Every structure is written in C-alpha cells, then in structure tokens.
Amino acid sequence: MNPEQARGPIEGSCSDNLEKELVELQKQYGQAPNVEHPPPPPPPPVTATTQPLERLYECFQKQHPPVCEGSTNLVDVEDLKSSLQDIFVFMHLNDQEKVSCAAHMLNKDARVWCNAIKQTRDPTQMTWADFEVDFNEKYYNSAILTAKMNEFSRFYQVNLSLAEYARKFDRLAKFSPEMVPTETIRVVRFMEGLKPELARDVDMGHTGPMTYS
C-alpha cells in the first residue's frame, strides 16, 4: 500500500476528533459555536393603541379632557360628550381605550356610578356603545330631557341681556327640537320670550320675512 494512502483516513479521523473536542471546550467554557443567526425582527411601532395604560392616560390628559362629577345639567353633559368625542377622534382610540379614558375622568357622584357598574359588568369587555348606553340612561335619560323641554317652554328673557337670552335660547332649543321644528316657529318662540318692549322694537324695525339668524 502507498504510504500516502495509508495516512489519509487517520488524518481525517484526527481532524474530526479535533473538531469535536473544540465544540466540547466551547460548551464547557460557555462559548457557543460560531454559528450565524438572522438578526431579530424590529420592534412594532408604538402607537396610542399599543401603549400601556399609563402612557395612554398621560396622552389623554394632555388634551385637557373635561372632568365629569355627575352633573345632570344637559348642557354640561352635552359639552362633555362632544369634547370626549373630539379627543377620541384626535387620538385614534379603539373601543376599549375610549372606555378606559372616559372612566378615568369620572369623579365624585360619577365615580360612584361607575363603581356600581363595575360590580355587575366587566369594563374590559365593554364597547364604547355599551358605555354610552349606560351613561345616557343615568345622565341623559328621557326624564331629564322632558324637564329641559319644560324649562324651554317657560323660558323668557326677564333680567337677561339680549346676548345671554339668545345664547341660553339656543342651548335649550337644542334639547327641544320638536318645539321649534321650523325656522318660522323658532323665530316666533324667540320673539315670545323677549321683553315686550324689546320684541316690539325688533318687530317695528324689521322689514320683510323674519329669520332666526
């Protein structure tokens, strides 16, 4: 046999043994073999819908949301709902985040009401539509709306300035659309509530068909 051919298998075997010993030494001393791994995927983008609640509340508070203390004044309730809706649209919140943020700004009587709701329902499973239904049943119900309509039917200028009267008239009329369904009826109701002398002056100084605006 050729000496060169005789050494071939031995050298191959020695090489394999050396590689095994090297791997064992690397394991023994905590060194992983030099194996290339693909880089980790980039983290998902941080948005309002992926932030923890603490960060969500912080962003929400920066929008200066109104605080709800349980007022049954429909003007206050309407302003509250309108302001919250604007903030929700601006922050692109999902249903659960809307419920969490709305509950976060409840104080006093409204906080007591919210805690009572939590005893019978899981707030984490509530949609914003669910929350609105419960909220309206408490603070925007038919009895309160009827009371506001009665207030509008008995509303007169009395000691208010013309600007104050017009502003409150608009607010009350908003909750009583059935009482002023047309522009003409709205004008008539507005004139009826004015002081007699002021209504007379307005009527005498006006020519052509009257409009509320």
C-alpha positions in Angstrom: 0.0 0.0 0.0 1.2 3.5 -0.8 2.2 5.3 2.5 0.3 8.4 1.4 -2.9 6.4 1.0 -2.4 4.8 4.5 -2.2 8.2 6.2 -5.4 9.6 4.6 -8.1 8.0 6.8 -6.0 8.6 10.0 -5.6 12.3 9.3 -9.4 12.6 8.5 -10.2 10.9 11.8 -7.9 13.2 13.8 -9.5 16.2 12.2 -12.9 15.0 13.1 -11.8 14.4 16.7 -10.2 17.9 17.0 -13.5 19.5 15.8 -15.5 17.5 18.4 -13.0 18.5 21.2 -13.3 22.1 20.1 -17.1 22.0 20.3 -16.9 20.4 23.8 -14.4 23.0 25.0 -16.6 25.8 23.7 -19.6 24.3 25.6 -17.5 23.8 28.7 -16.5 27.5 28.9 -19.8 28.9 27.8 -18.9 29.8 24.3 -21.4 28.9 21.6 -20.0 27.7 18.3 -19.6 30.4 15.7 -23.0 29.9 14.0 -24.5 32.9 12.3 -28.1 33.7 13.2 -30.5 36.0 11.4 -31.0 39.4 13.1 -34.0 39.8 15.3 -37.1 41.5 13.8 -37.6 45.2 14.5 -40.0 46.1 17.4 -43.5 47.0 16.4 -44.2 50.7 16.1 -45.5 52.4 19.3 -48.9 53.9 18.8 -51.8 55.0 21.0 -53.4 51.6 20.7 -50.2 49.6 21.7 -49.1 51.8 24.6 -49.7 50.7 28.3 -52.5 52.4 30.2 -50.1 54.8 32.0 -48.9 56.2 28.7 -52.4 56.3 27.3 -53.7 58.3 30.3 -50.8 60.6 30.0 -51.5 61.4 26.4 -55.3 61.7 27.2 -54.7 64.2 30.0 -52.6 66.4 27.7 -55.8 67.0 25.7 -57.3 68.6 28.8 -60.5 66.5 28.9 -63.4 67.8 31.0 -64.0 66.2 34.3 -67.4 64.6 34.9 -68.6 64.8 38.5 -72.1 63.5 37.9 -73.9 66.7 36.8 -77.4 66.1 35.4 -77.3 69.5 33.6 -77.9 68.5 30.0 -75.7 71.4 28.8 -72.8 70.2 30.8 -73.4 66.6 29.7 -73.6 67.6 26.0 -70.4 69.6 26.3 -68.7 66.6 28.0 -69.7 64.1 25.3 -68.8 66.5 22.5 -65.3 67.2 24.0 -64.6 63.5 24.6 -65.6 62.6 21.0 -63.2 65.2 19.6 -60.4 63.8 21.8 -61.1 60.2 20.8 -61.0 61.1 17.1 -57.8 63.0 17.5 -56.0 60.2 19.4 -57.4 57.4 17.2 -58.6 55.3 20.2 -60.2 51.9 19.9 -63.3 50.9 21.9 -61.6 49.7 25.0 -59.3 52.7 25.2 -62.3 55.0 24.9 -64.0 53.3 27.9 -60.8 53.3 29.9 -60.2 57.0 29.3 -63.8 58.0 29.9 -63.8 56.1 33.2 -60.5 57.7 34.2 -62.0 61.3 34.2 -65.1 60.4 36.4 -65.1 62.0 39.9 -67.5 62.2 42.8 -71.0 61.0 42.0 -69.9 59.9 38.6 -67.2 57.8 40.1 -69.7 56.2 42.5 -71.9 55.4 39.5 -69.0 53.9 37.6 -68.0 51.7 40.5 -71.6 50.4 40.7 -71.4 49.5 37.0 -68.2 47.6 37.6 -69.9 45.4 40.2 -72.3 43.9 37.6 -70.2 44.2 34.4 -66.7 43.7 33.3 -65.4 47.1 32.0 -62.7 45.4 30.0 -65.4 43.7 27.9 -67.5 46.9 27.3 -67.6 48.6 24.0 -67.9 52.4 23.7 -71.5 51.9 22.6 -72.2 49.9 25.8 -70.7 52.6 27.9 -72.7 55.4 26.1 -76.0 53.5 26.7 -75.3 53.1 30.5 -74.1 56.7 30.7 -77.1 58.1 28.8 -79.5 56.1 31.0 -78.1 57.8 34.0 -77.3 61.4 32.8 -79.2 61.8 29.5 -82.4 60.0 30.1 -86.0 60.8 29.0 -86.9 62.3 32.3 -84.1 64.8 32.2 -84.8 65.6 28.6 -88.5 66.2 29.5 -87.5 68.6 32.3 -85.3 70.5 29.9 -88.2 70.8 27.4 -90.4 72.1 30.1 -87.8 74.7 31.0 -87.6 75.8 27.4 -91.4 76.2 27.2 -91.3 78.5 30.2 -88.1 80.4 29.2 -88.3 84.2 29.0 -85.7 86.9 28.9 -86.6 88.6 32.2 -83.4 90.1 33.5 -81.0 88.6 30.9 -79.2 90.7 28.4 -80.2 90.0 24.8 -76.9 88.2 24.2 -77.4 86.0 27.3 -81.0 85.3 26.3 -80.1 84.3 22.8 -77.3 82.0 24.0 -79.5 80.2 26.5 -82.3 80.0 24.0 -80.1 78.2 21.5 -78.9 75.7 24.2 -82.4 74.9 25.4 -83.8 74.7 21.8 -81.1 72.1 21.1 -82.8 69.7 23.5 -86.3 70.6 22.3 -86.2 70.2 18.5 -89.9 69.1 18.4 -90.9 72.5 19.8 -89.1 74.5 17.1 -89.2 72.3 14.1 -89.0 75.1 11.5 -87.2 78.4 11.2 -90.5 80.3 11.4 -91.6 78.6 14.6 -88.2 79.2 16.1 -88.4 82.9 15.3 -91.9 83.1 16.9 -90.8 81.3 20.0 -87.7 83.6 20.3 -89.8 86.7 20.0 -92.3 85.5 22.5 -89.6 85.2 25.1 -88.2 88.7 24.7 -89.2 91.6 26.9 -92.3 93.1 25.4 -90.7 96.5 24.7 -87.7 94.8 23.0 -89.9 92.5 21.0 -91.9 95.5 19.8 -88.8 97.4 18.8 -87.5 94.4 16.9 -90.8 93.9 15.1 -91.2 97.6 14.2 -87.7 97.9 12.9 -87.8 94.8 10.7 -89.0 94.6 7.1 -89.5 91.5 5.0 -89.7 87.9 6.3 -88.0 87.3 9.6 -85.4 84.6 10.1 -83.8 83.5 13.3 -80.3 84.1 12.1 
